[in-house]
Each structure stands twice: as structure tokens, then as C-alpha cells.
């Protein structure tokens, strides 16, 4: 086997970063970040087998392990809780590469095989570009339509959400942005010319290619929207004046009860404790950033807009009491349904009037992006709770949480309150806002709201407030906030250090080169968002390190070749993007056919009867090969379902089985399908 063909199997260039090796004379060598895709023991075993086959006497196993240790490389690991768009985009590249490998089995022409290999190289380079340099190329105004935020986030069908690009033309294309569309185009062309493929196999491959391409484009749009929406936070922090505050809200994950000595019987079926966190960030008289964190603790509550409205009003009341000069507040949260809701927006004018603090704007982060400052404060409070439990206290209720957080002088920068929701209105009226899923920013004026699909793009659309939503529940304060001396936290401007320091914390944002002396500085840097992006290059063991550097550099040669490509004038073969390509796309929900319903119901009923339930991912694969009574394919490629669709369908059937009769009629199934469509739309914008 040739060395070049082995490189992609045992090590790969990482998406970002560099590593340094220190020689015996103290000099440092810099190599690209490389990931070993096999275990050290497996690599040594492969090498020993190769030496035995070639009659070569190898070094001892201990020496081989030491060589691997002095040649730095990261190891592959499994990850959880990834951004859906990024995870789907990365998996889509794997699907495309796997599809090319399947096509190669039907190709004998050497020229076509070479074209397929070029497609693979382009896709690999495109994936690395998406993970690294694309976000550094994105600008507010750019001659490349793929990089221009104003062009990508302007709605071509609504002038209220358009930003003019009259001062420049989009007459330049980026070769690295063109890697994906050109590879897809060549792949489809090769696929259409193959005569050995059956129509069913060709159709399946085309569906896989088009689906993967769509998810990658959505990933690209997601990155661009994240960059633009984050500007709302950084700009607000920059423009804060005395009397202004930025209030970031988030529901923490339910806190499971902690006992100093927990019995086995108490471990099962635990009920979590709800807590909602609001971080108030403001500038003092010397224009230094400070923060106060308010946590509302509840034993059991519905996390809906009504609860959020009551907690927001209570928080603003206490902020006004502790900071009397507060006059204006800017809200920020994620896209959860309890926040991204017309009922809450229509309740805000009344909250402003009753608290004496004018809510000027409400900004939403991009879905599953924009790590909030709430997470850092939640982590601090969780750490405090764990320490209190370890010291001999039981934390089994919201009252116990309140006592634990106030214990030993409280938690720095944090205050806690134990509350309950009382006197809920019998039925709150619903005030739907058309196209609300596309709205990312809301500004409140007298008698109206002004909305934007993307921050700073267009003049916005006015929505008159014909009726305010003031019929709220009553919030009962069981144990109020205690403003202790340590209730105010400092946000210091981080001081960067040189990356050669032995103890440094690197910014986790891909492409940012900032490093810091301590963890708190790194956290503050991430919150402020002032990233510095940069395009990503003796003894015996020194000789080994030099060879390792050469190997890593040669491995990334193709990557750097693509990275060094320059933007060129748009040519006839370039794929031009359309205005608004970066905006959120609403999914088109297609009704399930009767055959699909019957197929899914059979699988569900079989699992209920024998107790062996099939995972939705297995159902997805089985749908592709299912046959009808005539031995033909049962479903066409357009009828294939996703894992989320099948999971939602089964979940609703299970819920209906528990609450209703076992016989499901067509009206029940239609309700299930409608609920699936709503759930998918809601999850897409969270």
C-alpha cells in the first residue's frame, strides 16, 4: 500500500489549530493540528505486521510507543450535544464521500475514476473550509455574494427586510465556496452517464446527494446567521450607557435532588427542580461592566410564556430596586417557544409600564448557537450546590436550593428566590403573529413593534399593538432575593498572552487565536465576542519530530492549496447564489400517504405486541429496501422519511395509546401528522 493512500486512513488534518513540538535545544516547531484515527496499540500492531511481512527488524514496542508520544496528534473522540446544523452538515459530507465510493464500484474508466477522486478531494477541502475559514471570510459588505451578509440575509420578496448593496457589485466568486457546488455538479453528471446502474439505485443516490447538499447549504447559512445575530449582543454591550442593562434569560436544566446519603430507592424516578436564570449586565459610573444574576427556583411549573412573563416582571422590579438609575433594558434569549412567542411580546409593554423600566428591544440568538452568559453562572451555582451537598446537606426541594445558594455568604454575583405560580388565568387568549418563526429581532415603540428577520438588515416591519396582554398569573414570593455584598460580579476586559506560555487557555471559538492566563479571562472574552480570527501550516527524537512535521505538512498540502486560492472574477462556470440564501427556510411538510401510515402502524403495533421496538434509524434504512406484494420497491425516494419524522410519529402514537382507545381512526392520524409538522418547525428554530 502506498504511503499517500494510508495517510487519510491513520491521520487526518483537523479543522482548526496548530500544535508545537519542543526540540532538545529549546527551539519550537509548529505543525498543523492532526488527528490520529486509530489507537496507538493498533498502529503499533499494524507496523509490526508490516515489518514481519517485509523481513524488516523493527524497533522495540516501548520505543515505538515513545515515538508516538513525541509526535503530537489529537485523538478521535465521541461528542454529545452538538449543534444540529453542524452535525448534519458534517454527516452530509460523509454521505457524499460514501456515495462516491459506491459509484466507484460501477466505474472502470480511468479518467472517470480520476474525476471521482478529485470530487473527494474537493469535498474534504470544502468540509475543512466550512469548519474554519468560511466564518473569517464573512463580512457585512463584500463583493462575493457568498460572503456578503447584507446580500445573503436580505429577503428578495419583502423590501422591509432588504439591505441595499448599491455601493458594490457581487462580481467576485470564492473558489473555496465553489468547491461544493462544482463537486456536486460533476458527481451528478458522472452518475447520469453510468449505464450499469439500475434506475432504483440511481434514484436513491440522487436523493442522497441532493439531501446532503441541502443540509450542507443550511449549515453554511447557519454559520452566517450566527455571525450576524451575535453582532446584536456585541453592539449592545458596546453601546451600553449608565441606566441601560442587557438582560439575558435562560431556563437551566432541571436540577435533580442531591442527598448527602442517598438510598437506592430514592434514586429512581426523581423529579427535577425548575429554575430560571436572568443575568443583568450593566455599566457602572466608571463605565466598567458588571453583572448581577437572578435565579428563580420552583418545585414544579410549566415552562411557558406566562411563567416567563411573571419572572421577567419580578426580575425587573428587583433590578429597579437595586439599581434605581435603570431606565432601559435590552432582552436576549434563545428561540425556545416560551420566549419566541407573540403572547410574551404583547405582554412586554405592560411589564415596562408596571416596572418603570422600558424594554427597548428583544434579540434572539441563532438557533442552537450563541452560548449565553447564563450557562457560566448556572455552572457556578451548580458547583456551589454540589459542594453544599457534599458537606452534609440535603438538597431535595426548591427551598433547599435557596438555602444552599445563600449558605456561606452566598454565591458570587448570584441571588436566588423561591417562588410559586398562583392564580393562573382560566384560559389565556392566543395572539398569533404571521411569520413569527422568521423573526429574530423585535424593537418596541409606542403602540407598535418593529420586527426584523436578521439583525440590522432592512428598516424592519411595523406591527401595531392593538391589544396588550396584561392578564398574567400571580407570582407568590416564598423566599425573596438577598442582595449581599458579593451579589455584584465583575466582567474584566481579558488580557491576552503569547501562545508559547506553558499554562494558557485557548479561545474555543474556531479560528480565534486568542489565549489567556486564566479561565475567567477566557470566559469574559467569549462573552464579549471580540475574537481575533486568523487564516490557518539534533537528537534522534528531534529528527523524528522533524519528519513528523514534514509528514503533517505534506498531509495538509492539498488543504493549504485550496486555502491559498484567491477570489476571482465571476466566470460562466461559477454557481451564483441568490439574494436571501442565508435566511431561514420553512420546511414544506408533505402529507403521509396511506401506504406509509400502514407501514409505520404495522411496525409500531409489532413492537407493542412482542416488546421488541425498532429504532427509527433502522426503519429509515428498511424503508429503502421494502418490497410490495409484486416484489417491487414499496416506496419511492420522494416518500423516504427522516429519523425525526418517524420518531415523532411513534411518540404521538404511544401518547395517544396511553390516553385514548386502542383503535386509531383517520382523524387521529391526521392530528398526529399535523403535530409532527408543528414539532419539526419548532425544533428547527430552537
DAUR-V258520 format. One line per field, one symbol per residue. psi: psi as a letter, one per 30 degrees, with the letter a starting at -180 (. if undefined). burial: b if it has 24 or more other C-alpha atoms within 12 Angstrom, else e. A space follows every 10 residues. Layout:
# DAUR-V258520
psi=???
burial=???
This chain:
# DAUR-V258520
psi=kleeffefef klklellllk kklfgflkkk llkkkkglle eeeeeeeeee eeeghkjlll eeeeeeeeef jkklkklkll hlkeeeeeee eeeeeeeeee eeeffgkfke eeeeeeeeee eeeeeeeeee fdfefffkle klfkfffjee efgkjffjff hkkkhfflli gkkkefffee eeeeeeeeee effkffklee eeeeeeeeee eeeeeeeeee eeeeeeeeff feeeeeeefk lkfklkjkkk klkkjkkkke jkleffekhk klkkkkkkjj klkafghkkl lkkkkkkkek lkiaeeeeee eeeeeeeeee efiffkfkkk lkaaglffei keeeeffeee eeeffgjkje ljkklkkgli klfeeeeeee eeeeeeeeef gglkjfleee eeeefflhga kkgkkkkjlk klhkkejkkk ikkkgfffkf kkkkljglkk lkfkkgjlfl kkjkjfkkig illkjkjejl kjjlfgfklk jkkkjllkff kejljkkfkk fkgkllflee eeeeeeefgi kjkkk..lle feeeeeeeee eeeeegeeee eefgklklkk lefkjkllkg fflkkkkjkk kkleeeeeee eeeeeeeeef fjkkkeeeee eeefgklafg glkeklfffk lleeeeeeee eeeeeeeffa lfjkleeeee eeeeeeeeee eefeg.
burial=eeeeeeebeb bbbbbbbbbb bbeeeeeebb bbbbbbbbeb eeebeeeeee eeeeeeeeee eeebeebbeb bbbbeeeeee eeebbbbbbb ebbbbbbebb eebbebeeee ebeebbebbb bbbbbbbbbb bbbbbbbbbb bbbbbbbbbb bbbbbeeeeb bbbbbeeeeb ebbbbbbbbb bbbbbbbbeb beeeeeeeee bbebbbbbbb bbbbbbbbbb bbbbbbbbbb bbbbebbeeb bbbbbbbbbb bbebbbbbbe eeeeeeeeee ebbbbbbbbb bbbeeeeebb bbbbbbbbbe bebbbbbbbb bbbbbbbbbb eebeebbbbb bbbbbbbbbb bbbbbbbbbb bbeebbbbbb bbbbbbbbbb bbbbbbbbee bbebbbebbe eebbbbbbbb bbbbbbbeeb bbbbbbbbbb beeeeeeeee eeeeebbbbb bbbbeeeebb bbbbbbbbbb bebebeebbb bbbebeeebb bbbeeebbbb beebebeeeb eeeebbbbbb bbbbbbbeeb bbbbbbbbbb bebebbbeee eeebbbebbe bbbbbbebbb ebbeeebeee eeebbbbebb bbbbbeeeee ebeeebbebb bebbbeeeee eeebebeebb eebbebeeee eeebbbbebb bbebbbbbbb bbbeeeeeee eeebeeeebe ebbeebbebb beebbb
